[in-house]
Amino acid sequence: MAGRRLYGDAGQIKELLQHMELQETAAGGYAAVYKHSDTGAFWFLCYATSAAQGGGYQLLIRLPLPTTAQLIDIALQSAHEDETVAAVFRLLDEEALEKKEFRQSLVEKLEQQLLLPQDAPARKRMGQVIKLTELDSPLNRREVLRKTQTEIAQDAADFTAIANRATRVLEKIRPSRQ
């Protein structure tokens, strides 16, 4: 638990909640704040991608909530796969619900990581983050209502450029086949 900001593994979350006291619930019980009895830290329990059938992916996040930049760092650097996935799902929810942009920052961070030596787990994690965020897809995810045709075309061009950059990262992290 030390140092971790997010949990996405339902079994671990269930175990951790046994050491926490419920402080407050919201969203009809789909979100709650807990206080850890040993550390006094506050944790937020919620469901990412809750619009999906079946209620979404359960997350436990240490408060204060991580910023977009922190979520990107967690996604790319965590040694815990469930924390990587939880960070990605949080980024996707913030994009969909709060209109927080992360794709440009994420692709820049991925390109920076290419300049450093990468071991196989780091390359795998980078590929996983690209695929889970669909960073390599040119689909425009910005609102189109009340925009001019020029603005919509610019948004589409932005997503295409990011997708092309993400595809180049994927090509560079794939193990060479010899």
VOKOLSE-563384 format. One record per atom (N, C-alpha, C, O, CB): x, y, z. Coordinates in steps of 0.1 Angstrom, whole numbers, padded with zeros to 4 digits, always signed. Each point is the difference from the previous one (the first is absolute). Glycine has a CB too. Example, Ala and Ser with C-alpha at 12.3 -4.5 7.8 and 13.67 -1.06 7.14 Angstrom:
<atoms>
+0132-0057+0078;-0009+0012+0000;+0009+0012+0000;+0010+0000+0007;-0029-0012+0005;+0015+0023-0019;+0009+0011+0000;-0008+0011+0008;+0005+0011+0001;+0007-0017-0023;
</atoms>
This chain:
<atoms>
+0008-0012+0000;-0008+0012+0000;+0009+0013+0000;-0004+0010-0005;-0014-0023+0017;+0029+0012-0006;+0009+0011+0000;+0004+0005-0014;+0004-0007-0008;+0005-0001+0030;-0012+0021-0024;+0004+0006-0013;-0011-0002-0011;+0000+0008-0009;+0023-0012+0015;-0032-0005-0005;-0010-0002-0010;-0011+0011+0001;-0003+0004+0011;+0008-0029-0011;-0009+0029-0011;-0011+0010-0001;-0013-0006-0004;-0011+0005+0003;+0028+0013-0008;-0016-0029-0003;-0013-0006-0006;+0001-0015+0001;+0010-0006+0000;-0013+0026-0015;-0009-0026+0017;-0002-0014-0001;-0011-0003-0009;-0010+0007-0001;+0019-0010+0024;-0007-0007-0031;-0011-0004-0010;-0003-0015+0001;-0009-0005-0007;+0017+0023-0008;-0002-0025+0024;-0002-0014+0002;-0011-0002+0011;+0002+0004+0011;+0022-0010-0017;-0035+0000+0002;-0012-0001+0009;+0004-0007+0013;-0005+0004+0011;-0010-0004-0031;+0023-0010+0019;+0003-0008+0012;+0009+0008+0010;-0003+0000+0012;+0002-0020-0026;+0010+0028+0008;+0008+0009+0009;-0008+0011+0006;+0002+0003+0012;+0018-0008-0026;-0029+0010+0006;-0009+0011+0005;-0008-0005+0012;-0002+0006+0010;+0001+0004-0033;-0005-0022+0021;-0008-0006+0010;+0008-0002+0013;-0005+0003+0011;-0009-0015-0028;+0026+0007+0016;+0009-0001+0011;+0003+0013+0007;+0000+0001+0012;+0010-0022-0023;-0006+0031+0003;+0003+0013+0005;-0012+0007+0008;+0002+0006+0010;+0015-0004-0029;-0029-0004+0013;-0012+0006+0006;-0002-0006+0014;-0007+0007+0008;-0003-0003-0031;+0014-0015+0026;-0001-0006+0013;+0007+0008+0011;-0003-0002+0012;+0000-0021-0023;+0013+0031+0007;+0008+0008+0009;-0004+0015-0001;+0008+0008+0005;+0011-0025-0007;-0030+0019-0004;-0005+0014-0001;-0014+0002+0005;-0008-0009+0001;+0023+0011-0021;-0017+0010+0024;-0013+0004+0005;-0008+0009-0010;+0006+0010-0005;+0003-0012+0029;-0021-0002-0028;-0008+0008-0009;-0002+0014+0006;-0005+0001+0011;-0006-0022-0020;+0013+0032+0001;-0002+0013+0005;-0012+0006-0007;-0008+0008+0006;+0032-0005-0002;-0026-0006-0017;-0011+0007-0007;-0002-0008-0013;+0009-0005-0006;-0003+0028+0016;-0019-0023-0015;-0003-0006-0012;-0007+0010-0009;-0005+0010+0004;+0002-0032+0007;+0004+0020-0024;-0006+0009-0010;-0004-0008-0012;+0002-0012-0001;+0012+0031+0008;-0020-0013-0017;-0004-0006-0013;-0008-0013+0003;+0003-0010-0007;+0017+0020-0004;-0029-0010+0020;-0009-0012+0003;+0008-0012+0005;-0004-0011-0003;-0011+0020-0014;+0026-0006+0024;+0009-0011+0005;+0011-0005-0010;+0007-0009+0004;-0027+0003+0009;+0020+0012-0024;+0011-0004-0010;+0013+0008+0002;+0010-0003-0007;-0028-0002-0009;+0018+0014+0026;+0013+0007+0003;-0001+0001+0015;-0010+0003+0006;+0012+0010-0028;+0010-0013+0028;+0001+0001+0015;+0014+0005+0004;+0010-0002-0007;-0027-0016+0010;+0018+0024+0009;+0013+0004+0005;+0002-0008+0013;-0009-0002+0008;+0007+0025-0018;+0014-0029+0011;+0004-0008+0012;+0012+0006+0006;+0008+0007-0006;-0018-0028-0005;+0012+0018+0024;+0011+0004+0007;+0007-0012+0005;-0006-0009+0007;-0004+0031+0000;+0023-0023-0010;+0008-0012+0004;+0003+0001+0015;+0004+0010+0005;+0007-0012-0027;-0015-0009+0030;+0001+0001+0014;+0015+0001+0005;+0002+0005+0011;-0023-0019-0010;+0030+0009-0008;+0014+0000+0005;+0008+0013-0004;+0007+0006+0008;-0007-0031-0010;-0002+0029-0011;+0007+0012-0005;-0007+0013+0001;+0006+0011-0001;+0005-0027-0014;-0024+0015+0016;-0008+0013+0000;-0003+0005-0014;-0006+0011-0002;+0015-0006+0024;-0003-0011-0033;-0002+0004-0013;-0014-0002-0005;-0007-0010+0004;+0031+0005-0009;-0029+0014-0003;-0013-0001-0006;+0001-0006-0014;+0009+0003-0007;-0017+0017+0021;-0002-0028-0017;+0000-0007-0013;-0014+0001-0006;-0010+0000+0007;+0028-0016+0001;-0018+0017-0021;-0012+0002-0008;-0003-0013-0007;+0008-0004-0008;-0004+0029+0006;-0016-0031+0004;-0004-0012-0007;-0010+0004-0011;-0010+0007+0004;+0014-0022+0017;-0002+0011-0033;-0009+0004-0011;+0001-0011-0011;+0007-0009+0001;-0004+0034+0004;-0011-0022-0015;+0000-0010-0011;+0004+0008-0013;-0007+0010-0003;-0011-0024+0014;+0028+0010-0018;+0004+0006-0012;-0008-0006-0011;-0005-0011+0001;+0028+0015+0007;-0024+0003-0019;-0008-0005-0012;-0014-0005+0005;-0005-0010-0005;+0027+0004-0007;-0028+0013+0022;-0012-0005+0005;-0012+0001-0010;-0010-0006+0003;+0018+0014+0019;-0006-0001-0033;-0011+0000-0010;+0000-0014-0007;-0010-0003-0007;+0013+0028+0004;+0007-0033+0005;+0001-0013-0007;-0010-0009+0007;-0003+0001+0012;+0027+0002-0018;-0029-0013-0001;-0009-0010+0005;+0007-0007+0012;+0012-0004-0001;-0023+0001-0022;+0004+0001+0034;+0005-0007+0011;+0007+0008+0011;+0005-0005+0009;-0002-0013-0025;-0004+0031+0014;+0004+0009+0011;+0015+0005+0000;+0003+0008+0008;-0019-0020+0005;+0024+0007-0022;+0013+0005-0002;+0011-0007+0009;-0003-0011+0005;-0008+0032-0010;+0022-0015+0005;+0012-0005+0006;+0003+0007+0014;+0001+0012+0000;+0009-0017-0023;-0010-0003+0034;+0001+0006+0013;+0014+0006+0002;+0010-0007-0003;-0027-0009+0012;+0018+0028-0004;+0013+0006+0003;+0000+0005+0015;-0010+0004+0005;+0013+0003-0029;+0009-0008+0030;+0002+0006+0013;+0012+0010-0002;+0011-0004-0003;-0020-0017+0016;+0006+0034-0010;+0010+0010-0003;+0003+0008+0013;-0009+0005+0007;+0001-0003-0031;+0021-0001+0027;+0004+0008+0012;-0003+0015-0003;+0004+0005-0010;+0013-0022+0017;-0023+0024+0002;-0002+0014-0001;+0012+0008+0005;+0006-0004+0009;-0031+0000-0006;+0027+0016-0009;-0007+0006-0010;+0001-0007-0013;+0010-0007-0003;-0007+0029+0014;-0013-0021-0020;+0000-0006-0013;+0012+0004-0008;+0004+0011+0000;-0029-0012+0000;+0032-0009-0006;+0012+0003-0009;-0004+0010-0011;-0011-0001-0006;+0021-0022+0012;-0001+0031-0010;-0002+0009-0011;+0002-0008-0013;+0004-0012+0000;+0004+0032+0013;-0012-0014-0024;+0002-0007-0013;+0015-0004-0002;+0003-0011-0004;-0022+0024-0006;+0028-0004+0013;+0014-0003-0002;+0004-0012+0009;+0008-0008-0004;-0003+0032-0002;-0010-0024+0019;+0004-0011+0009;-0006-0013-0005;+0006-0010+0001;-0006+0027+0018;-0012-0017-0024;-0006-0012-0006;+0008-0005-0011;+0002-0013-0001;-0025+0021+0008;+0028+0000-0016;+0008-0004-0011;+0013-0007+0005;+0004-0010-0005;-0013+0029-0010;+0015-0012+0025;+0012-0006+0006;-0002-0013+0006;+0008-0010-0001;+0000+0033+0005;-0019-0025+0004;-0004-0012+0006;-0002-0011-0011;+0005-0011+0001;-0016+0023+0019;+0004-0008-0030;-0003-0010-0011;+0012-0005-0006;+0001-0012-0004;-0022+0023+0000;+0031-0003+0002;+0013-0004-0007;+0011-0005+0009;+0009-0006-0005;-0015+0023-0012;+0004-0015+0030;+0011-0004+0009;-0003-0010+0011;+0009-0006+0006;+0000+0028-0010;-0022-0024+0006;-0003-0009+0011;+0004-0015-0003;+0000-0004-0011;-0020+0019+0017;+0025-0021+0004;+0004-0014-0001;-0012-0009+0002;+0001-0013-0001;+0022+0018+0009;-0035+0000-0005;-0012-0007+0003;-0010+0001-0012;-0004+0011-0003;+0008-0008+0028;-0006-0014-0031;-0009+0001-0012;-0014+0006+0003;-0005+0008-0008;+0017-0028-0001;-0017+0016+0020;-0014+0006+0004;+0001+0015+0002;-0010+0007-0003;+0004-0029+0013;+0017+0027-0005;+0001+0014+0002;+0002+0007-0014;-0006+0011-0002;+0017-0014+0024;-0004-0003-0031;+0001+0006-0014;-0014+0000-0006;-0003+0011-0006;+0027-0020+0004;-0031-0001+0002;-0014-0001-0006;-0009+0010+0007;-0008+0007-0006;+0012-0031+0000;-0003+0025+0019;-0009+0009+0008;+0003+0015-0004;-0009+0008-0002;+0008-0024+0021;+0014+0019-0021;+0004+0014-0004;-0006+0003-0014;-0005+0010-0003;+0026-0012+0017;-0020-0008-0023;-0005+0002-0014;-0015+0002+0001;-0005+0009-0007;+0024-0023-0003;-0026+0005+0017;-0015+0002+0001;-0004+0013+0006;-0010+0006-0004;+0008-0031+0006;+0010+0030+0007;-0003+0013+0006;+0002+0011-0010;-0008+0009-0001;+0015-0017+0024;+0004+0007-0031;+0002+0010-0011;-0011+0000-0010;-0005+0010-0004;+0030-0013+0007;-0030-0009-0006;-0011-0001-0010;-0013+0006+0005;-0007+0006-0007;+0018-0027-0002;-0013+0018+0022;-0012+0006+0007;+0000+0015+0000;-0009+0007-0003;+0007-0028+0017;+0014+0026-0010;+0001+0015+0001;-0001+0006-0014;-0005+0011-0001;+0020-0014+0021;-0010-0004-0030;-0002+0005-0014;-0015+0000-0004;-0005+0010-0005;+0028-0018-0001;-0030-0002+0009;-0014-0002-0004;-0009+0009+0008;-0009+0006-0005;+0014-0029-0002;-0003+0023+0020;-0009+0007+0009;+0003+0015+0003;-0009+0008+0001;+0005-0030+0009;+0017+0025-0009;+0004+0013+0004;+0007+0007-0012;+0005+0012+0002;-0002-0020+0022;-0002+0002-0035;+0006+0006-0012;+0015+0004+0002;+0005+0009-0005;-0027-0001-0001;+0029-0016+0015;+0014+0003+0003;+0008-0007-0011;-0001-0012-0003;-0003+0013+0028;+0013+0006-0032;+0008-0006-0011;+0013-0006+0006;+0006+0006+0009;-0016+0011-0025;+0014-0028+0011;+0012-0006+0004;+0008-0006-0011;+0012-0003+0002;-0023-0002+0019;+0006+0003-0033;+0006-0007-0010;+0013+0006-0005;+0010-0007-0002;-0033+0000-0005;+0023+0020+0005;+0012+0007-0004;+0012-0002+0010;+0011-0003-0004;-0025+0020-0009;+0010-0015+0026;+0010-0002+0010;+0005-0014+0001;+0012-0003+0002;-0022+0021+0011;+0001-0028-0015;+0004-0014+0001;+0009-0004-0012;+0010-0006+0003;-0032+0001+0008;+0019+0009-0023;+0008-0003-0011;+0014+0006+0001;+0010-0006-0003;-0030+0004-0011;+0021+0014+0020;+0013+0007+0002;+0008-0008+0010;+0012-0002-0001;-0022+0024-0004;+0003-0026+0016;+0007-0008+0010;+0005-0013-0005;+0011-0005+0003;-0025+0016+0015;+0006-0018-0026;+0004-0012-0007;+0012+0002-0009;+0010-0008+0001;-0033+0000+0000;+0023+0019-0008;+0012+0003-0009;+0012+0003+0008;+0011-0004-0004;-0026+0013-0013;+0014-0003+0029;+0011+0003+0009;+0006-0013+0005;+0012-0002+0001;-0022+0024+0005;+0001-0032-0003;+0004-0012+0005;+0008-0008-0010;+0009-0008+0004;-0029+0007+0011;+0017+0003-0028;+0008-0007-0010;+0014+0004+0000;+0009-0008-0005;-0029+0007-0009;+0023+0012+0019;+0014+0005+0001;+0008-0007+0011;+0013+0001+0000;-0020+0021-0009;+0000-0029+0018;+0007-0007+0011;+0000-0015-0003;-0008-0005-0007;+0000+0023+0023;+0018-0025-0010;+0000-0014-0001;-0013-0006+0006;-0004+0003+0011;+0030-0004-0011;-0032-0008-0008;-0013-0006+0005;+0002-0015+0001;+0004-0007-0010;-0018+0025-0001;+0010-0024+0022;+0000-0014+0002;-0013-0006-0006;-0009+0008-0003;+0024-0007+0024;-0016-0014-0022;-0012-0006-0005;-0013+0004+0007;-0010+0003-0006;+0024-0022-0002;-0014+0019+0022;-0013+0004+0007;-0004+0014-0003;-0012+0003-0001;+0018-0019+0018;+0004+0025-0018;-0003+0014-0003;-0006+0002-0014;-0010+0007-0002;+0029+0000+0017;-0013-0015-0025;-0006+0001-0014;-0014-0006+0000;-0009+0006-0007;+0032-0008-0002;-0025-0009+0016;-0013-0006+0001;-0010+0010+0006;-0011+0001-0005;+0021-0024+0007;-0006+0030+0009;-0009+0009+0006;-0003+0012-0009;-0012+0004-0001;+0022-0010+0023;+0000+0011-0030;-0003+0011-0009;-0010-0005-0011;-0009+0008-0003;+0033+0001+0007;-0022-0021-0009;-0010-0005-0010;-0014-0001+0006;-0009+0003-0007;+0028-0015-0004;-0019+0007+0023;-0013-0002+0007;-0007+0013+0002;-0012+0001-0003;+0021-0021+0014;-0002+0031-0007;-0006+0013+0002;-0005+0005-0014;-0011+0006+0000;+0026-0002+0020;-0007-0005-0030;-0005+0004-0013;-0012-0007-0005;-0010+0007-0005;+0034-0002-0001;-0025-0018+0008;-0012-0007-0004;-0012+0003+0008;-0011+0001-0005;+0026-0019-0003;-0013+0018+0022;-0012+0003+0008;-0005+0014-0002;-0013+0002+0001;+0022-0017+0016;-0001+0025-0020;-0005+0013-0002;-0004+0002-0015;-0006+0011-0003;+0021-0002+0021;-0013-0019-0026;-0002+0001-0015;+0007+0013-0005;-0005+0007-0009;-0017-0019+0011;+0034+0014+0003;+0008+0012-0004;+0004-0001-0015;+0002+0010-0006;+0007-0008+0030;-0009-0014-0029;+0004-0002-0014;-0012+0001-0010;+0001-0003-0011;+0018-0011+0019;-0031+0018-0002;-0012+0001-0008;-0001+0015-0004;+0001+0009+0009;-0012-0029+0002;+0008+0023-0023;-0002+0014-0004;-0014+0006+0003;-0003+0011-0004;+0020-0015-0014;-0025-0004+0024;-0014+0004+0003;+0000+0013+0009;+0007+0001+0010;-0015-0025-0011;+0001+0034-0004;-0002+0013+0007;-0009-0002+0012;-0011-0004-0001;+0014+0017-0021;+0003-0010+0034;-0008-0002+0012;-0005+0013+0006;-0005+0000+0011;+0019-0020-0007;-0012+0031-0011;-0005+0013+0005;-0014+0002-0005;-0005-0005-0010;+0029+0014+0010;-0031+0000+0008;-0013+0004-0003;+0000+0007-0014;+0009+0008-0003;-0015-0006+0028;-0005-0005-0033;+0000+0006-0013;-0012+0010-0001;+0000+0009-0009;+0010-0029-0001;-0019+0020+0020;-0011+0009-0001;+0005+0015+0002;+0009+0002+0008;-0025-0020+0001;+0009+0027-0016;+0003+0014+0001;+0015+0003-0005;+0005+0010+0004;-0022-0008+0015;+0022-0010-0027;+0013+0003-0006;-0001+0002-0015;-0009-0006-0006;+0020-0008+0024;-0002+0021-0023;+0000+0002-0015;+0006-0012-0006;+0007-0008+0006;-0005+0033-0003;-0004-0026-0016;+0007-0011-0008;+0015+0001+0002;+0006-0011+0000;-0026+0011-0016;+0025+0012+0016;+0015+0001+0001;+0005-0005+0014;+0010-0006+0000;-0011+0026-0016;-0007-0017+0026;+0004-0004+0014;-0001-0015+0001;+0009-0007+0006;-0017+0028+0003;-0002-0027-0015;-0001-0015+0000;+0011-0006-0008;+0006-0010+0004;-0031+0012-0002;+0028+0004-0013;+0011-0006-0008;+0014+0001+0007;+0008-0009-0001;-0021+0016-0020;+0015+0004+0029;+0012+0001+0008;+0001-0010+0011;+0010-0006+0002;-0010+0031-0007;-0012-0027+0011;+0000-0011+0011;+0003-0013-0006;+0008-0008+0006;-0025+0021+0007;+0011-0016-0025;+0003-0013-0006;+0015-0001-0004;+0006-0011+0002;-0030+0010-0011;+0029+0012+0004;+0015+0000-0003;+0008-0003+0012;+0010-0007+0000;-0014+0023-0019;+0000-0010+0030;+0008-0001+0013;+0000-0015+0004;+0010-0006+0004;-0016+0029+0003;-0006-0030-0007;-0001-0014+0004;+0008-0009-0010;+0006-0010+0004;-0028+0015+0007;+0022-0002-0024;+0007-0007-0010;+0015+0001+0003;+0007-0010-0001;-0026+0013-0016;+0024+0009+0020;+0014+0002+0003;+0004-0008+0012;+0011-0006+0000;-0012+0029-0011;-0007-0023+0022;+0003-0007+0012;+0000-0015-0003;+0009-0007+0004;-0019+0025+0010;+0001-0023-0022;-0001-0014-0003;+0012-0004-0008;+0006-0011+0002;-0031+0012-0002;+0030+0007-0009;+0012-0003-0008;+0012-0001+0009;+0008-0009-0002;-0018+0020-0018;+0011-0002+0029;+0011+0000+0009;+0000-0012+0009;+0010-0007+0003;-0009+0032-0003;-0013-0029+0005;-0001-0012+0008;+0003-0012-0007;+0006-0010+0005;-0024+0021+0008;+0014-0012-0026;+0003-0011-0008;+0015-0002-0002;+0006-0011+0000;-0027+0014-0012;+0028+0008+0010;+0015+0000-0001;+0006-0005+0013;+0010-0007+0000;-0010+0026-0016;-0005-0015+0028;+0005-0005+0012;-0002-0015+0001;+0009-0007+0004;-0014+0029+0008;-0007-0027-0016;-0002-0014+0000;+0010-0008-0009;+0005-0010+0004;-0030+0015+0001;+0027+0001-0016;+0010-0007-0009;+0014+0000+0006;+0007-0010-0002;-0020+0018-0018;+0017+0002+0028;+0013+0000+0006;+0001-0009+0012;+0011-0004+0003;-0008+0027-0012;-0014-0026+0016;+0001-0008+0012;-0002-0015-0003;+0003-0008+0009;-0011+0028+0004;+0003-0023-0025;-0002-0014-0003;+0014-0007+0000;+0009+0005-0006;-0030+0000-0008;+0022-0017+0020;+0012-0007-0001;+0003-0004-0015;-0008-0004-0007;+0005-0005+0030;+0016+0011-0026;+0004-0004-0014;-0001-0015-0002;+0004-0007+0009;+0011+0028-0010;-0020-0025-0011;-0001-0014-0003;+0012-0004-0009;+0001+0005-0011;-0027-0004+0013;+0034-0009+0003;+0012-0004-0007;+0001-0015-0001;+0009-0006-0006;+0002+0026+0013;
</atoms>
